[in-house]
Amino acid sequence: MKTENKIVPRVKICGITNIEDALSAVEAGADALGFVFYEKSPRFIDTKKAALIVDELPPFVERVGLFVNKTPLEADVVCSQSGMSMAQIHFDVDESYFHALHTKPLRVVRARAPEDVMNFGSYYRLVDAFCESYGGAGKRLNLEWFEGVDCSKIVLAGGLNPENVAEAAAYGFYGFDVSSGVEMYKGKKDPVKIRAFIEAAKGSACAR
């Protein structure tokens, strides 16, 4: 059952590769920026470049590093050197992994079936469509999977764009994560799409 979203959802713009896109996202009202430290991704960024971007950001913006197949120590080192405030662990691990991290983790559910959305149910988590190559690859989750679910600790990802995020907002998600849906091409954001996405996600509450 859909719920009235009384809290303005947070928005994370993921796949940041340059300072222009980072500042454009922040100016449009993004709450968090995502940096992909997965070498096989077209949006990969190295530690030094990410650190240079973070140095230019205003305060109170979350910086989330996305990791695949890295040990807790490797993720912590990259987060420390690049100025990340959270580590998004985008591959399958057990709870011991999170306990070994010194950086605040963002758990990720790569959902294959409706029941998967309740994985890590007591934690704030990002729910994305399952994809063998990691990341949803623009694949959208069926919103019916969230009927009757408390979505207040879920960040929804996968196939979101300025045209469809308002529909998802009706379910009361804690936030939304978008990458390809606000791009000109892989690795380069479109400032017009970013602003349109954030306005659609947050509704009138983000009017400036």
HELIX and SHEET records of a PDB file:
HELIX    1   1 ILE A   19  ALA A   28  1                                  10    
HELIX    2   2 THR A   47  ASP A   55  1                                   9    
HELIX    3   3 PRO A   72  SER A   82  1                                  11    
HELIX    4   4 GLU A   95  ALA A  100  1                                   6    
HELIX    5   5 PRO A  114  MET A  118  5                                   5    
HELIX    6   6 LEU A  143  PHE A  146  5                                   4    
HELIX    7   7 VAL A  165  ALA A  169  1                                   5    
HELIX    8   8 SER A  180  VAL A  182  5                                   3    
HELIX    9   9 PRO A  191  LYS A  202  1                                  12    
HELIX   10  10 GLY A  203  CYS A  206  5                                   4    
SHEET    1   A 9 ARG A  10  ILE A  13  0                                        
SHEET    2   A 9 ALA A  32  VAL A  36  1                                        
SHEET    3   A 9 GLU A  62  PHE A  67  1                                        
SHEET    4   A 9 MET A  86  ILE A  89  1                                        
SHEET    5   A 9 PRO A 105  ALA A 111  1                                        
SHEET    6   A 9 ARG A 125  ALA A 129  1                                        
SHEET    7   A 9 ILE A 154  ALA A 157  1                                        
SHEET    8   A 9 GLY A 175  VAL A 178  1                                        
SHEET    9   A 9 ARG A  10  ILE A  13  1                                        
SHEET    1   B 2 GLU A 183  TYR A 185  0                                        
SHEET    2   B 2 LYS A 188  LYS A 189 -1                                        
END                                                                             
